[in-house]
Amino acid sequence: MQKNFSQRCFSWFKQVLIFIGMLILMELPQSGLLLANNNQNIFLAWGLFFGFYALFFIVAFKFLKFKGLYRPWQSGNGRFLLWMWITLMGCKIIFTSLNMLIYHQETSANDQAS
């Protein structure tokens, strides 16, 4: 059965709201660090940082479980994660080497600023 226009609009609107909510949750840890940085309290900064990340993972896990998209650990997942990590490290080495060849610097301006 085809959805009518109002049902499609509501479904689209709901998906946009979920997307915006997830973006906000992803930005919370960095916001916690900025908030704590203004107070110059390192323990508060790290507490907010890890607390907001924990909140993000809990909400994401609950959402995936609610939608039926959560799949428990399967035997092939470990191999996939290992290959993803190796690929990311390879990309990092390649891009760092290119940065050294082209710009003659080992670290980027962002890394030097921190």
C-alpha beads as a LAMMPS data file, in Angstrom:
LAMMPS data file: protein, C-alpha beads

114 atoms
113 bonds

1 atom types
1 bond types

-500.0 500.0 xlo xhi
-500.0 500.0 ylo yhi
-500.0 500.0 zlo zhi

Masses

1 110.0

Atoms # bond

1 1 1 0.000 0.000 0.000
2 1 1 1.364 3.388 -0.975
3 1 1 1.790 6.084 1.636
4 1 1 -0.101 9.283 1.107
5 1 1 1.655 12.640 0.933
6 1 1 1.176 13.606 4.596
7 1 1 2.578 10.261 5.812
8 1 1 5.633 10.647 3.584
9 1 1 6.199 14.225 4.799
10 1 1 5.900 13.151 8.439
11 1 1 8.305 10.276 7.866
12 1 1 10.786 12.596 6.155
13 1 1 10.427 15.203 8.932
14 1 1 10.976 12.548 11.615
15 1 1 14.157 11.339 9.883
16 1 1 15.479 14.914 9.657
17 1 1 14.815 15.439 13.381
18 1 1 16.632 12.194 14.237
19 1 1 19.577 13.285 12.073
20 1 1 19.735 16.705 13.761
21 1 1 19.514 15.065 17.173
22 1 1 22.422 12.752 16.381
23 1 1 24.495 15.715 15.123
24 1 1 23.843 17.542 18.384
25 1 1 24.819 14.459 20.382
26 1 1 28.045 14.160 18.374
27 1 1 28.983 17.770 19.139
28 1 1 28.304 17.542 22.887
29 1 1 31.739 16.201 23.911
30 1 1 33.560 19.078 22.217
31 1 1 31.074 21.539 23.719
32 1 1 31.802 20.079 27.138
33 1 1 35.513 20.699 26.641
34 1 1 34.889 24.302 25.570
35 1 1 32.626 24.902 28.535
36 1 1 35.116 23.435 30.982
37 1 1 38.050 25.215 29.316
38 1 1 36.498 28.554 30.200
39 1 1 36.469 27.495 33.860
40 1 1 40.109 26.262 33.728
41 1 1 39.189 23.023 35.516
42 1 1 40.847 20.050 33.846
43 1 1 38.907 17.438 35.826
44 1 1 35.612 19.032 34.852
45 1 1 36.735 19.158 31.220
46 1 1 37.606 15.464 31.019
47 1 1 34.549 14.467 33.053
48 1 1 32.248 16.337 30.677
49 1 1 34.111 15.011 27.656
50 1 1 33.799 11.340 28.614
51 1 1 30.334 11.819 30.095
52 1 1 28.984 13.286 26.871
53 1 1 30.610 10.527 24.822
54 1 1 29.021 7.928 27.098
55 1 1 25.663 9.662 26.639
56 1 1 26.097 9.601 22.852
57 1 1 26.897 5.883 22.785
58 1 1 24.029 5.007 25.118
59 1 1 21.505 6.965 23.046
60 1 1 22.869 5.530 19.783
61 1 1 22.764 1.974 21.170
62 1 1 19.187 2.398 22.456
63 1 1 18.106 3.868 19.104
64 1 1 19.651 1.005 17.118
65 1 1 18.092 -1.555 19.430
66 1 1 14.696 0.186 19.182
67 1 1 14.841 0.212 15.376
68 1 1 15.919 -3.441 15.275
69 1 1 19.238 -2.575 13.632
70 1 1 21.426 -3.767 16.505
71 1 1 23.194 -7.033 15.751
72 1 1 25.268 -8.687 18.453
73 1 1 28.934 -9.359 17.842
74 1 1 29.494 -11.827 15.044
75 1 1 32.625 -13.805 14.277
76 1 1 33.570 -11.809 11.149
77 1 1 33.333 -8.407 12.834
78 1 1 36.761 -8.596 14.465
79 1 1 38.480 -9.259 11.168
80 1 1 36.602 -6.359 9.540
81 1 1 37.589 -3.972 12.359
82 1 1 41.216 -5.053 12.128
83 1 1 41.299 -4.381 8.375
84 1 1 39.611 -1.015 8.865
85 1 1 42.224 -0.051 11.465
86 1 1 45.074 -1.176 9.200
87 1 1 43.565 0.791 6.300
88 1 1 43.203 3.940 8.413
89 1 1 46.774 3.683 9.681
90 1 1 47.982 3.177 6.095
91 1 1 46.086 6.281 4.974
92 1 1 47.574 8.248 7.860
93 1 1 51.096 7.207 6.879
94 1 1 50.473 8.076 3.222
95 1 1 48.975 11.486 3.970
96 1 1 51.698 12.335 6.503
97 1 1 54.322 11.432 3.904
98 1 1 52.583 13.597 1.302
99 1 1 52.415 16.446 3.801
100 1 1 56.169 16.153 4.354
101 1 1 56.931 16.002 0.619
102 1 1 54.676 18.849 -0.456
103 1 1 54.712 21.255 2.502
104 1 1 57.980 20.156 4.181
105 1 1 56.387 19.798 7.606
106 1 1 55.758 16.743 9.744
107 1 1 52.599 17.925 11.455
108 1 1 49.653 19.939 10.229
109 1 1 48.867 23.411 11.522
110 1 1 45.986 21.975 13.545
111 1 1 48.274 19.467 15.284
112 1 1 50.837 22.170 16.047
113 1 1 48.166 24.431 17.579
114 1 1 47.144 21.844 20.149

Bonds

1 1 1 2
2 1 2 3
3 1 3 4
4 1 4 5
5 1 5 6
6 1 6 7
7 1 7 8
8 1 8 9
9 1 9 10
10 1 10 11
11 1 11 12
12 1 12 13
13 1 13 14
14 1 14 15
15 1 15 16
16 1 16 17
17 1 17 18
18 1 18 19
19 1 19 20
20 1 20 21
21 1 21 22
22 1 22 23
23 1 23 24
24 1 24 25
25 1 25 26
26 1 26 27
27 1 27 28
28 1 28 29
29 1 29 30
30 1 30 31
31 1 31 32
32 1 32 33
33 1 33 34
34 1 34 35
35 1 35 36
36 1 36 37
37 1 37 38
38 1 38 39
39 1 39 40
40 1 40 41
41 1 41 42
42 1 42 43
43 1 43 44
44 1 44 45
45 1 45 46
46 1 46 47
47 1 47 48
48 1 48 49
49 1 49 50
50 1 50 51
51 1 51 52
52 1 52 53
53 1 53 54
54 1 54 55
55 1 55 56
56 1 56 57
57 1 57 58
58 1 58 59
59 1 59 60
60 1 60 61
61 1 61 62
62 1 62 63
63 1 63 64
64 1 64 65
65 1 65 66
66 1 66 67
67 1 67 68
68 1 68 69
69 1 69 70
70 1 70 71
71 1 71 72
72 1 72 73
73 1 73 74
74 1 74 75
75 1 75 76
76 1 76 77
77 1 77 78
78 1 78 79
79 1 79 80
80 1 80 81
81 1 81 82
82 1 82 83
83 1 83 84
84 1 84 85
85 1 85 86
86 1 86 87
87 1 87 88
88 1 88 89
89 1 89 90
90 1 90 91
91 1 91 92
92 1 92 93
93 1 93 94
94 1 94 95
95 1 95 96
96 1 96 97
97 1 97 98
98 1 98 99
99 1 99 100
100 1 100 101
101 1 101 102
102 1 102 103
103 1 103 104
104 1 104 105
105 1 105 106
106 1 106 107
107 1 107 108
108 1 108 109
109 1 109 110
110 1 110 111
111 1 111 112
112 1 112 113
113 1 113 114
